[in-house]
Amino acid sequence: MSGKVVLLGAGPGEWGLLTLKGAEIIKKADCVIYDRLLNAKFLELTKAGCEKIFVGKENHFHVMPQEEINKLLLQKAGEHQLVVRLKGGDPYVFGRGGEEACFLLENGVEVDVIPGISSSVAALTAAGIPITHRGLSKGFQVITAHSRKDKASDIDYSKLTDESVTLVFLMGLSHVGEIADGLIGAGRSKSTKVAVISNATTNHQKKCVGTLDNIAALVTEAGLVSPATIVVGEVVSLNETLGFFESRPLFGKTYFLPKIKGFEYGLKGSKATRSNELEIRLEELGAEVIPYVAGQIVPKKVDVSFLENASESDVIVFTSANGVKAFFYNLFEGARKDLRYIPNCHFAVVGKKTFDTLASFGIIADIISTKQSGANLAEAINKRVKEEANVYWLCAKKVSGGFEESLDSRFRLNKLVSYENISSDAPIEAATKEKILACDGAIFTSGSTATTSIDALEGSLPDCLYSIGESCSNEIRKKGYDNILEAKISSYPGIVELLLAD
């Protein structure tokens, strides 16, 4: 019995424009067959073991002809329960989704379709051009300019003369001049406004605005690349007024961001994110992020019976959010206990992120460091806790210096290794190193990610290095780099503030 194939529209490229339903189906997929025109990060949503097959097309070069794609979908439907056919834009807007669906149905395969946001609308929006606007456009037409043999499509321009209708041409970058000439030949004024938007909704978005008479020359001069969307009509006049997308403060910036694949654990109903929160925030501000998984957090078994003897003066310490999650994982899953098992003692944390993670489990920290530093937290404990006490430190297998050395000798320190950061040994490809070298900066949010990624890059670092705090900066200096800008507040918001001020 064959499985099910879902035709999924991935939208025009921006992460947030993938639908919620689309994201959920990708997570469940046993096999994803995908095109070129999508955000590669969508594939990060796939579960372990998901088969991923690229069949993309670019400028008349087909990795796999459509007929072969149809056969591949049929084959994989026989091998998997759920196959996702991931397409840029919407499957039924010049995406040949209808052909694939009909073929599969004819061969007895169950098919479903999840629509996506078409670039025919999204590209214009990102460029500040409403596809309809009262007084300027009462409707729109979407036309494909794609051809099989590098020739313009057989377009009847005589049907495209209504100036109150916005015209949108897809897949026609190489035919901009022919389209302009065709419209002029059909009677449209040479001064009719035109815009061409390249890589719409991405950090690389670029647009040319002109008229039918000069748009071809402007596009050539600007060096626009596909994918591109062509829009003709008076609505183009609003592109500067409504161009919010390109006015974001970090638009056009690119940053290298090594990150740790965290141990995901939380209370039921807690919100899970696709990625590093800093990565998401930078993209919201318009930046492109080149990520690198520098390591993975693996929880370690901890005997939580120490809680039975803890007193009110004792301190439980977390120097990272991973320590918090690993502790509660051992408490809830390992010991099968709940919050009532935890005594009335002090809780101390490094930074706001660790504070928030602890709070998500129902406990508000008594002591929080003012810097992203174990030494700073130790100093805070020294001042706050006056009597002798046990300090239970839920920490990583490898810890950076500072906390233990700065803790007052009156405290009895118990180091409880609750997780291990296993560094990545995955190499960084030469092409990626070149992109990283050309970045506006590299962002380091911990000493371990800095050490691992600097080693992996083998010197291919951009000119500016951004650090989340003092201990992280020290690890970067150990690698021989001094071109560091350090966040005033040791947190993700502190990093963002640093980038915006730079």
Residue pairs with C-beta under 8 A, 6 or more apart in sequence:
2 74
2 77
2 78
2 108
2 109
2 110
3 30
3 76
3 77
3 78
3 79
3 80
3 81
3 82
3 83
3 109
3 110
4 77
4 81
4 82
4 83
4 109
4 110
4 111
4 112
5 73
5 76
5 77
5 83
5 84
5 85
5 100
5 104
5 109
5 110
5 111
5 112
6 25
6 29
6 82
6 83
6 84
6 85
6 111
6 112
6 113
6 114
7 85
7 87
7 91
7 97
7 100
7 101
7 111
7 112
7 113
7 114
8 22
8 25
8 26
8 84
8 85
8 86
8 87
8 91
8 113
8 114
8 116
9 19
9 22
9 87
9 88
9 89
9 90
9 91
9 95
9 97
9 114
9 115
9 116
9 117
9 118
10 18
10 22
10 34
10 37
10 38
10 39
10 42
10 86
10 87
10 88
10 89
10 116
11 17
11 18
11 19
11 22
11 38
11 88
11 89
11 116
11 117
11 122
11 201
12 37
12 88
12 89
12 117
12 118
12 119
12 122
12 123
12 126
12 200
12 201
13 37
13 38
13 39
13 88
13 199
13 200
13 201
13 202
14 39
14 122
14 126
14 201
14 202
15 39
15 41
15 42
15 274
15 283
17 117
17 122
17 201
18 39
18 42
18 116
19 114
19 115
19 116
19 117
21 114
22 114
22 116
23 42
23 45
23 274
25 82
25 84
25 114
26 32
26 42
26 43
26 45
26 46
26 84
26 86
27 45
27 46
27 47
28 47
28 82
29 46
29 47
29 50
29 82
29 83
29 84
30 49
30 50
30 51
30 80
30 81
30 82
30 83
31 50
31 51
31 52
31 53
31 76
31 79
31 80
31 82
31 83
31 84
32 43
32 46
32 50
32 51
32 52
32 53
32 83
32 84
32 86
33 53
33 55
33 69
33 72
33 73
33 76
33 83
33 84
33 85
33 86
34 42
34 43
34 52
34 53
34 54
34 55
34 56
34 85
34 86
34 87
35 55
35 56
35 57
35 86
35 87
35 88
36 54
36 56
36 57
36 58
36 88
37 56
37 87
37 88
37 89
37 227
38 86
38 87
38 88
39 202
41 274
41 275
41 291
42 86
43 52
44 274
44 275
45 274
46 52
51 76
51 80
53 72
53 76
54 63
55 63
55 64
55 68
55 69
55 72
56 63
57 63
58 226
59 174
59 226
60 148
60 150
64 72
66 96
66 99
69 100
70 99
70 100
70 103
70 104
73 83
73 85
73 100
73 103
73 104
73 109
74 103
74 104
74 107
74 109
76 83
77 83
77 104
77 109
85 91
85 97
85 100
87 95
87 97
87 116
88 95
88 116
88 119
88 227
89 95
89 116
89 117
89 118
89 119
89 120
90 97
90 115
90 116
90 117
90 118
91 97
91 98
91 100
91 113
91 115
91 116
92 98
92 113
92 115
93 118
93 120
93 142
93 170
94 142
94 144
94 146
94 170
94 171
97 113
101 111
101 113
104 111
105 111
118 142
119 170
119 200
119 201
119 227
119 229
120 131
120 140
120 142
120 168
120 170
120 229
121 131
122 200
122 201
123 197
123 200
123 201
123 229
123 231
124 130
124 131
124 168
124 197
124 229
124 231
124 235
125 131
125 245
126 197
126 200
126 201
126 205
126 245
126 246
127 195
127 197
127 200
127 205
127 207
127 231
127 239
127 243
127 245
127 246
128 238
128 239
128 240
128 241
128 242
128 243
128 244
128 245
128 246
129 195
129 231
129 235
129 236
129 238
129 239
129 242
130 137
130 235
130 238
130 242
131 137
131 140
131 166
131 168
131 231
131 235
132 138
132 139
132 140
132 166
132 235
133 234
133 235
133 238
136 164
136 233
136 234
136 235
136 237
136 238
137 164
137 165
137 166
137 233
137 234
137 235
138 164
138 165
139 164
139 165
139 166
140 165
140 166
140 167
140 168
141 160
141 165
141 166
141 167
141 168
142 168
142 170
143 153
143 155
143 160
143 167
143 168
143 169
143 170
144 153
144 169
144 170
144 171
144 172
145 152
145 153
145 155
145 169
145 170
145 171
145 172
145 175
145 179
145 230
146 153
146 170
146 171
146 172
147 153
147 175
150 174
152 172
152 175
152 178
152 179
152 182
153 172
153 175
155 179
155 182
157 182
157 183
157 185
157 186
158 186
160 167
160 183
160 186
160 188
161 183
161 186
161 187
161 188
163 188
163 192
163 233
163 234
165 233
166 231
166 232
166 233
166 235
167 183
167 230
167 231
167 232
167 233
168 229
168 230
168 231
168 232
169 179
169 229
169 230
169 231
169 232
170 229
170 230
171 226
171 227
172 179
172 228
172 230
173 196
173 198
173 219
173 224
173 225
173 226
173 227
173 228
173 230
174 226
176 196
176 215
176 216
176 219
176 230
177 215
177 216
179 230
180 194
180 212
180 213
180 215
180 216
183 192
183 212
183 232
184 190
184 212
184 213
188 212
188 232
189 212
190 211
190 212
190 213
191 211
191 212
191 213
192 211
192 212
192 232
192 233
193 209
193 210
193 211
193 232
193 233
193 234
193 236
193 237
194 209
194 210
194 211
194 212
194 215
194 230
194 231
194 232
194 236
195 207
195 208
195 209
195 210
195 230
195 231
195 236
195 239
196 207
196 208
196 215
196 218
196 219
196 224
196 228
196 229
196 230
196 231
197 205
197 206
197 207
197 228
197 229
197 231
198 204
198 205
198 206
198 207
198 224
198 225
198 226
198 227
198 228
199 205
199 206
199 225
199 227
199 228
200 227
200 228
200 229
201 245
202 288
203 251
203 252
203 253
203 254
203 283
203 286
203 287
203 288
204 288
205 245
205 246
206 222
206 224
207 239
207 246
208 215
208 218
208 219
208 222
208 224
209 218
209 236
209 239
210 218
212 232
245 251
245 286
246 286
248 284
248 285
248 286
249 285
249 286
249 500
250 282
250 285
250 286
250 287
250 499
250 500
251 285
251 286
251 287
252 286
253 286
253 287
253 288
253 440
253 499
254 287
254 288
254 289
254 290
254 435
254 438
254 439
254 440
255 282
255 287
255 288
255 289
255 290
255 439
255 440
255 441
255 442
255 443
255 466
255 499
256 289
256 290
256 292
256 436
256 439
256 441
256 442
256 443
256 453
256 462
257 276
257 278
257 279
257 282
257 289
257 290
257 291
257 292
257 442
257 443
257 445
258 291
258 292
258 293
258 294
258 442
258 444
258 449
258 450
258 452
258 453
259 275
259 276
259 278
259 279
259 291
259 292
259 293
259 294
259 445
259 449
260 293
260 294
260 295
260 296
260 297
260 322
260 421
260 446
260 448
260 449
261 293
261 295
261 296
261 297
262 297
262 321
262 322
262 325
263 297
263 298
263 299
263 322
263 325
263 326
263 329
263 419
264 272
264 325
265 299
265 325
265 326
265 328
265 329
266 272
266 325
266 360
266 361
267 360
267 361
267 362
270 360
273 280
274 280
275 291
276 291
277 492
278 443
278 445
278 492
278 495
278 496
279 289
279 291
281 492
281 496
282 289
282 496
282 499
283 289
285 496
285 500
287 499
290 432
290 435
290 436
290 439
292 424
292 428
292 453
292 456
293 424
293 426
294 423
294 424
294 448
294 449
294 452
294 453
294 456
295 421
295 422
295 423
295 424
295 448
295 449
295 452
296 421
296 422
296 424
297 322
297 326
297 419
297 420
297 421
297 422
298 419
298 420
298 422
299 325
299 326
299 329
299 330
299 418
299 419
300 326
300 397
300 417
300 418
300 419
300 420
301 330
301 334
302 326
302 327
302 330
302 334
302 394
302 416
302 417
302 418
304 327
304 330
304 331
304 334
304 335
304 337
304 341
305 335
306 392
306 414
306 416
307 341
307 342
307 343
310 316
310 343
310 345
310 390
310 392
311 343
311 345
311 389
311 390
312 343
312 344
312 345
312 346
313 345
313 346
313 385
313 387
313 388
313 389
314 343
314 345
314 346
314 389
314 390
314 391
314 392
315 345
315 346
315 347
315 348
315 367
315 381
315 385
315 389
315 390
315 391
315 392
315 411
316 327
316 345
316 346
316 347
316 348
316 392
316 394
317 347
317 348
317 349
317 377
317 381
317 391
317 392
317 393
317 394
317 395
317 403
318 324
318 327
318 347
318 348
318 349
318 350
318 354
318 357
318 358
318 365
318 394
319 349
319 350
319 354
319 374
319 377
319 393
319 395
319 399
319 403
320 350
320 354
320 395
320 396
321 353
321 354
321 356
321 357
322 396
322 419
322 421
323 354
323 394
323 395
323 396
323 418
323 419
324 349
324 354
324 357
324 358
324 361
324 394
325 357
326 394
326 418
326 419
327 394
327 418
328 361
330 418
331 337
331 338
331 341
331 342
332 338
335 341
339 361
339 362
339 363
342 363
346 366
346 367
346 381
346 384
346 385
346 389
347 358
347 363
347 364
347 365
347 366
347 367
348 365
348 366
348 367
348 368
348 377
348 380
348 381
349 355
349 358
349 365
349 367
349 368
349 369
349 377
350 368
350 369
350 372
350 373
350 374
350 376
350 377
351 368
351 369
351 371
351 372
351 490
351 491
352 368
352 491
352 493
353 491
353 492
354 365
355 365
355 368
358 364
358 365
359 365
366 384
367 377
367 380
367 381
367 384
368 377
368 380
369 376
369 377
369 380
370 376
370 380
371 469
371 470
371 490
372 468
372 469
372 470
372 471
372 472
372 490
372 491
373 402
373 469
373 470
373 471
373 490
374 399
374 400
374 401
374 402
374 403
374 404
374 406
374 471
375 402
375 403
375 405
375 406
375 471
376 402
377 403
378 402
378 403
378 404
378 405
378 406
378 407
378 408
379 406
381 391
381 407
381 408
381 411
382 406
382 407
382 408
385 411
387 410
388 410
388 411
388 412
389 410
389 411
389 412
390 411
390 412
390 414
391 407
391 411
391 412
391 413
391 414
392 414
392 416
393 403
393 404
393 413
393 414
393 415
393 416
394 416
394 418
395 415
395 416
395 417
395 418
396 417
396 418
396 419
396 420
396 421
397 417
397 419
397 420
397 421
398 420
398 421
398 448
399 415
400 447
400 448
400 471
400 475
401 471
402 471
404 413
404 415
407 413
421 448
423 448
423 451
423 452
424 452
424 456
426 456
427 456
428 436
428 456
428 457
428 460
433 457
433 458
433 460
434 460
436 442
436 457
436 460
436 461
436 462
437 460
437 461
437 462
438 462
439 462
440 462
440 464
441 462
441 463
441 464
441 465
441 466
441 499
441 502
442 453
442 461
442 462
442 464
442 465
442 466
443 466
443 495
443 499
444 450
444 453
444 465
444 466
444 467
444 468
444 472
444 476
445 468
445 472
445 492
445 495
446 468
446 472
447 471
447 472
447 474
447 475
447 476
448 475
450 467
450 472
450 475
450 476
450 479
451 475
451 478
451 479
454 461
454 476
454 479
454 481
455 479
461 481
463 483
464 483
464 485
464 502
465 476
465 481
465 483
465 484
465 485
466 484
466 485
466 486
466 487
466 495
466 498
466 499
466 502
467 473
467 476
467 484
467 485
467 486
467 487
468 486
468 487
468 490
468 491
468 492
468 494
468 495
469 486
469 487
469 490
470 486
470 490
473 484
473 486
476 484
477 484
485 498
485 502
486 498
487 494
487 495
487 497
487 498
488 494
488 497
488 498
489 497
